[in-house]
Amino acid sequence: MGASELLEVAKEGDILLGDDMQESIDRLLAIANDLSALLEKETDIEVAREIGRFEQGLHSLAMSLVNIQIELLVGQARITAVHINAAVEYAEAVIASTKAWKKRVQTIGKLVDFFSVVLTGDGAKIVEAAIKLKENLDKA
């Protein structure tokens, strides 16, 4: 039995709301702010550019979630904002404990990849992406 089979099945009208993911939005902005602090100390131009791109990407992702309504695919796992928020909380803790800037940025990239799947509303794929995210975070 797969992880998505343990969750309720999404029905017509089930959606993920940005309002319910405010905790994730706040955490994404906190991660971006941590990058901003890192950026202020960086003297290598190329490193600063890469960090800056990720910082801006996180701000954009967070803002795109504010008023979003993601329709869940009927018949797939019914993912809730609680699930998304828990994944982001876990990721934030790992990212905060990662000292090397390059590893930190790579880890943030994995979180962004997770959100690209969340935006599809495909519960089964979101569960797969969450499992993959956790595996990647545990290796970080």
Secondary structure, 3 states (H helix, E strand, C coil): CCHHHHCCECCCCCEEEHHHHHHHHHHHHHHHHHHHHHHHHCCCHHHHHHHHHHHHHHHHHHHHHCCCEEECCCCCECCCHHHHHHHHHHHHHHHHHCCCHHHHHHHHHHHHHHHHHHCCCCHHHHHHHHHHHHHHHHHC
